Amino acid sequence: MKKPRILLADDHVLVAEALGGMLAGVYDIVGTVNDGRSLLDTAMTLKPDLVVVDIGMPQLNGLDATRQLKRLLPNVKVIILTMNEESSLVVEAFQAGATGYLLKHSAPKELLQAIEEVLKGASYLSPRITSGAVAAMLRSGVAKPQTGLRTHSASTRSNPTFGRRSIDEGDRGRSYNQPPNGGCSQVPRDGAAGD
């Protein structure tokens, strides 16, 4: 079976090389770049299935690079890997076309899980930031409750405003686009997120 092709983009060489070493046994790491412009050039040449992108990169930040990359290669999957937990950046990442958002202090197995979910066509949001980020996505219009925001955990409760379950601090939803009984959450992605 052909391994999915992954391109890594992080301006910290040590981080990029450590990621490459961790993922190399499972995936085909086709390249590593350290700035946004190189990411675009390299992605156009190598045509990866998925790109793992840091937000804070020189020449072109990860969010702008993601936006441009999705215009050039609309089928490429993008996971943002960052230290930043700010909800507004999560919203901007998904609006730019990212399909995953993960924190750098996550366990390595979480990155592997995020990659697997995104490659299957789901979206992934690090559990540590799920509650605030989903609320921000709802406010921004990236996620629309009438199209089926679903979460699952022992702490979900009915929310009369949306007629769905809401997320509170105890929720640990991990991936999106799964059926409600799959134990996970869904954040719908209408066409606006690919801009």
Buried (B, 14 or more C-beta within 10 A) or exposed (E): EEBBBBBBBBBBEEBBEBBBEBBEEEBEBBBBBBBBBBBBEBBEEBEBBBBBBBBEBEBBBBBBBBBBBBEEBEEBBBBBBBEBBBBEBBBBBBBBBBBBBBBBEBEEEBBBBBBBBBBEEBBBBBBBBBBBBBBBBBEBEBBBBEEBBBBBBEBBEEBEEBEBBBBEEEBBBBBBBBEBEEBBBBBBBEEEBBE
